[in-house]
Amino acid sequence: MTILTKKNPTIKNIIDTFRILDLINQDKKIGLNYIVAKLELPKTTAFRILKTLEKIDIVRKTETNDYVLGYHLINYNQIEFLDDELVDVVKPHLTNIRNVTGECTNLGMKYDGKLFIPLRIHGEPYQLQVMLPPIGELYCSAMGKIFMTEYSNAELLNYFKNVKQRTVNTITNYKDFIKYKNEFSKSGISIDNEEYEYGMSCYAIPIYKANKKVLCCISVTGPTSRLNHKGTDLIITTLKKEASFIQRDIQHLNL
């Protein structure tokens, strides 16, 4: 006679994985030994889980051998960003800019040294549109470069030690970035002059916190030839107008 036993339908390693992720999310940056001690896990189990998560960019290992949450998780977190008060404030203004210019508009934020785009409102179609990632490098985008203007000279020198030349226009050194920074301080407009991708340009403007630090950026992106045909003055004027409204509307937010 066969006796049937009820098996536990849960997978312990998956439960342990999320325990580790919750701990990293809570403490932001932690090492393997801390995870093992805090969660009372076998070291080999914790190590294998972390190496697996690292391989698919769910976690990242820092230079100090600590673990932090990886960029891949942001792809699952966009709904949360879309419910955020800031996004709710910005969305109608991006829509207005899109309606006036006919081009793709974006909200950009800095996340762990990267540019994150939690909100994009598409305009007239163009092939390059699908090539714009929700997470990208700062130095080769109009919005990303704005965040970098707040870096110290030492931070900039260190940043430009390892950057990739995407096009002939990409800023890849400290000296050229300082030139851009000086131009931005005068105009208040940041331009991606085909620095991310040939044939694509972007115009961006910052939104500031009460302490004058950059909170986020808004931008218009499209084919260079089409933006030039429509007129950069129209794009810049519309960006500045809606940015002033956003600046006004965020005053009641606790940012």
C-alpha positions in Angstrom: 0.0 0.0 0.0 1.4 3.4 -1.1 1.2 6.2 1.4 0.9 9.7 -0.2 2.5 12.6 1.5 1.7 16.2 1.0 4.8 18.0 -0.3 5.5 21.6 0.4 4.7 23.5 -2.9 7.1 26.4 -2.1 10.7 26.7 -3.3 13.0 27.6 -0.5 15.7 29.2 -2.7 13.2 31.6 -4.1 12.1 32.6 -0.7 15.7 33.1 0.4 16.4 35.1 -2.7 13.7 37.6 -1.8 14.8 37.7 1.8 18.3 38.8 0.5 16.8 41.4 -1.9 14.7 42.8 0.9 17.7 43.1 3.1 19.8 44.8 0.4 16.9 47.2 -0.3 16.7 48.0 3.4 20.4 48.5 4.1 21.3 49.7 0.5 24.9 48.2 0.5 25.8 45.0 2.3 28.4 42.3 2.2 28.1 38.5 1.9 29.1 37.8 5.6 26.5 40.3 6.8 23.8 38.6 4.7 24.7 35.2 6.0 24.7 36.3 9.7 21.5 38.4 9.4 19.5 35.8 7.6 21.1 32.8 9.1 21.8 31.2 5.7 24.5 28.8 4.7 27.3 30.8 3.2 27.4 28.6 0.0 23.6 29.1 -0.5 23.8 32.9 -0.1 26.9 33.1 -2.4 25.2 31.0 -5.2 22.0 33.1 -5.0 24.0 36.4 -5.1 26.2 35.2 -8.1 23.0 34.2 -10.0 21.4 37.6 -9.2 24.6 39.4 -10.2 24.7 37.6 -13.6 21.3 38.9 -14.6 21.9 42.4 -13.1 19.4 42.1 -10.2 22.2 42.9 -7.9 25.6 44.5 -8.5 28.9 44.0 -6.6 30.7 47.2 -5.7 34.5 47.9 -5.6 34.3 47.2 -1.8 32.7 43.8 -2.4 29.3 44.9 -1.1 26.1 44.2 -2.9 23.6 46.8 -4.1 20.4 46.5 -6.1 21.0 46.3 -9.9 19.5 48.4 -12.7 17.4 45.5 -14.1 15.0 45.9 -11.2 13.9 49.3 -12.4 12.2 47.7 -15.3 9.8 46.1 -12.9 9.4 49.3 -10.9 8.1 51.7 -13.6 4.5 51.4 -12.4 5.5 52.7 -9.0 7.2 55.6 -10.6 4.2 56.3 -12.8 2.0 56.6 -9.6 4.5 59.0 -8.0 3.3 62.5 -7.3 6.1 64.0 -9.4 5.2 62.0 -12.5 1.6 62.9 -12.0 2.5 66.6 -12.0 4.9 66.4 -15.0 2.8 64.2 -17.3 0.3 66.8 -18.5 3.1 69.2 -19.2 5.0 66.7 -21.3 1.8 66.0 -23.1 1.5 69.8 -23.9 5.1 69.8 -25.2 4.4 66.8 -27.4 1.2 68.4 -28.7 3.1 71.6 -29.7 6.2 70.0 -31.1 4.9 66.7 -32.3 8.0 65.0 -30.9 8.8 62.5 -28.2 9.0 64.0 -24.7 10.7 62.5 -21.7 11.0 62.9 -17.9 14.5 62.0 -16.7 15.8 61.3 -13.2 19.1 60.2 -11.8 19.2 56.7 -10.3 22.5 55.4 -8.8 24.7 57.3 -11.3 22.5 56.4 -14.3 19.8 58.3 -16.2 16.4 56.7 -15.7 13.4 57.7 -17.8 10.2 56.8 -15.9 7.9 58.6 -18.3 8.0 58.9 -22.1 5.3 60.3 -24.3 5.8 59.4 -27.9 5.3 61.8 -30.8 5.6 61.3 -34.5 7.2 57.9 -35.3 10.8 57.4 -36.1 13.0 54.3 -36.2 15.4 55.4 -33.6 12.7 55.6 -31.0 12.9 52.0 -30.1 16.7 52.4 -29.4 16.2 54.8 -26.5 16.6 52.7 -23.3 14.8 53.5 -20.0 18.1 53.3 -18.3 21.3 54.8 -19.8 24.5 56.6 -19.2 24.6 60.2 -18.1 27.4 61.6 -20.4 25.8 60.9 -23.8 22.4 62.4 -23.2 21.0 65.9 -22.9 19.3 65.2 -19.6 22.1 63.1 -18.2 24.7 65.8 -18.8 22.6 68.2 -16.7 22.9 66.0 -13.6 26.6 65.8 -14.2 27.0 69.6 -14.0 26.6 69.1 -10.2 29.6 66.8 -10.0 32.8 68.2 -8.5 35.9 68.5 -10.7 37.3 65.4 -9.0 34.2 63.4 -9.6 34.2 64.4 -13.3 37.8 63.5 -13.8 37.1 60.1 -12.3 33.9 59.7 -14.3 35.6 60.2 -17.6 38.3 57.6 -17.0 36.0 54.9 -18.5 33.4 56.2 -21.0 32.5 54.8 -24.4 32.7 56.9 -27.6 29.2 56.4 -29.1 29.5 58.9 -32.0 32.1 61.4 -33.1 30.2 64.1 -31.1 30.1 62.2 -27.8 31.8 64.0 -25.0 34.4 61.6 -23.6 36.8 63.8 -21.6 36.8 66.3 -18.8 38.0 69.3 -20.9 35.1 69.1 -23.4 32.6 68.6 -20.6 33.7 71.7 -18.8 33.2 73.6 -22.1 29.6 72.1 -22.3 29.0 73.0 -18.6 29.9 76.7 -19.2 27.6 76.9 -22.2 24.8 75.2 -20.2 25.2 77.7 -17.3 24.6 80.6 -19.7 21.7 79.1 -21.8 20.0 76.8 -19.3 19.4 74.4 -22.2 21.2 71.1 -22.6 21.7 69.6 -26.1 22.4 66.1 -27.2 23.9 66.8 -30.7 23.8 63.3 -32.0 26.0 62.2 -29.1 24.0 59.1 -28.3 23.0 58.0 -31.8 23.6 59.4 -35.2 20.6 61.2 -36.6 19.0 61.8 -33.3 19.1 65.0 -31.2 17.6 66.0 -27.9 16.9 69.3 -26.0 16.5 69.2 -22.2 15.9 71.6 -19.4 16.2 71.0 -15.6 13.6 71.2 -12.9 15.0 72.3 -9.5 14.4 71.4 -5.9 13.9 74.2 -3.3 17.6 74.0 -2.5 18.5 74.7 -6.2 19.7 71.1 -6.8 18.4 69.4 -9.9 15.4 67.3 -9.2 14.6 66.0 -12.7 14.8 67.0 -16.3 12.4 67.2 -19.2 13.3 66.9 -22.8 12.3 66.7 -26.5 13.9 64.0 -28.6 13.6 63.4 -32.4 15.4 63.1 -35.7 17.9 65.9 -36.1 16.7 66.9 -39.5 13.0 67.0 -38.4 13.8 69.1 -35.2 15.8 71.5 -37.3 13.0 71.8 -39.8 10.4 72.6 -37.1 12.8 75.1 -35.5 14.8 74.7 -32.3 13.4 78.1 -31.1 9.9 76.5 -30.9 11.2 73.5 -29.0 13.3 75.5 -26.5 10.5 78.1 -25.9 8.0 75.3 -25.3 10.3 73.5 -23.0 11.0 76.6 -20.9 7.3 77.5 -20.7 6.2 74.1 -19.5 9.2 73.8 -17.2 8.2 77.0 -15.4 4.7 75.6 -14.9 6.2 72.3 -13.5 8.5 74.4 -11.2 5.3 76.1 -9.9 3.3 72.9 -9.5 5.9 71.0 -7.6 6.1 73.6 -4.8 3.5 71.7 -2.8 5.3 68.4 -3.0 7.7 67.2 -0.3 10.7 66.8 -2.5 
